[in-house]
Amino acid sequence: MVRFQRTVPAPVNPARNSDISCRFHVRKDFEHCCAYCLRHEDWAEPETFELDHFYPKSLFPEKQYDFYNLYYACSRCNSFKWNHFPSARLASQGIEFIDFCRDDFERHYEISASGIWEPRTLSAKYMIDTLNLNSDHLVRQRLFLARIRI
């Protein structure tokens, strides 16, 4: 079961602290894993990980300096996510970005024997499609890690 725990209270204020101090705490909170595809930085190179604004700052400027809006993301997921966020129409259908600080993986996804994440919810389907979470590379990596039991 995947669920990340955020540091309480917020150890830094992003408006007043450098990206380096925020990164240290966010990285620790997300256990060195991407908040979206769940790859550990050991399998994607730590220097390619970035701080993502879960609620895009272009759409939610009031959350720009909220420590709890900073998520650890591999550059691949961060570039796919960019400013995407479910529209009001999608939200009215219950579709949202899955937040593993709040949601359990198993509620939204099932991992098939072929390494594909099968959606259990509309939100999971939206995430798979938006972030390309079943790309050949990610699926091959999941199968390899399962084979060596990591």
N, C-alpha and C positions, 0 to 999 in steps of 0.2 A: 504494500500500500504506500503510495507516494503522497506525502503532504509536507510542505515546507513550513517551518515555524519562523516567524519574523521576530527579531529582537524587540523587546518591549522594556522600557520606553525606547523611542527612536534614539539611537546613539549619536546621530549627527543631524544637522539641519542642512539639506542640500543647498539652500540659498546662501549659507554662510561658510560651507566647508568645500574643500576641493573634491574633485571627482575621485581622487586617490583614497581619501578617507571614506567616502560613500562606498566606493567599490569594495574596499576591504570588508565592510559590514554586510553589504548585499551579497557578496560572494559567499561569505560564511553562512548567511541565512539560507541561501539556495544550495548549500552543500556542494559548491563548485559545479553545479549542474545547470543546464539550460532550463529555464522556467517553462519552456514550451515543448521541445522535443525530448527533454530529460537526459540528453547526452552529458556525460561527465566531461569536464574540460580535458582530462587525460586522453580522451578519445577524439578531441577536436582542437587541441592546442589552446592553452589558457590565454595567449595573447590575442586570440580571435574572439574572445568573449567581450561583451559590451554591456553597459547599463541601458536598459530599455525603460521607457515610460509606459507602463501597462496601459494607462489611459493616455492616449497620445496628447502631448502638450498642445498640438495645433487644434485639437478638438476640445480639450479640457485644460485651458491655461491656468485655471485655479489649482490644478494638481501638479503643476510643473515642479514646485519645490517641496513636494510631499515625499519624505523618505520612503513611505510605504507604497509609493507609486513607482519606485525604482525596482526593476526586476533584472536578474542576471540572465543574459541571453547570448547564445552563440550568434556570430555575425550573420549566419545563414538565416536563422529564424527572425532575427531582428530586421534584416533587409526585406524578408517576405512580409513581415507584420507592418512595418513602416507606420503609416497613419491609418491602417485599417482598424475599424472597430464596428461592431454590428450597428446598423442603422436603427432608428426608432421602430421602423416596420418589422425588422428582424427581432428586435428586443420584445416587441409585443407578441411574438410567436415563441418566446422563451429562449431565443438564441443569444448567447453571450460568449465572450472569451472565457475559456476555462482558466480558473485561477487555482493552482495547486497549493496555495496557501490556505484555501478555503474548501476546495473540492477534492475528493478522492479520485485517483486515477480510475479505479475499478467501476466507479459510478458512470463514467463516460466512455471508457474504452475496454475492449477485450483484445488481447494479443493472440493472433492466430499462430498456428504452427509454422506458417510461412513468414512470420515476422511482421506482418501487416497489423496495424492498429485498426480494428473494426469499431466503428462508432456505435455506441449504445444510445446516444442522445443526439438531437439536432445540433446542439452546441459542438459536440465532438465532430460531427460531419463538417460543420462550418470551419472548425480549426484545421482539420485534415486538408480541406480544400484550400483554405487561405494560406496556410503555412507549408503546404506540400509535405505533410508529416509522414507520408508513405512513399517518399522518393526512393528510387532504387538504392542510393547510397545509404540512407538511414535504415532501410530494411535489411540490406546486407550486413550492416554494422550490428544491428540487433541480433541477427542470426549467428554471427560470429561470436558475440558476447554470450549468447545463450549456449552455444556449443562449448565454450570454454568455462561456462558456468559463472559468469560475472553478472 
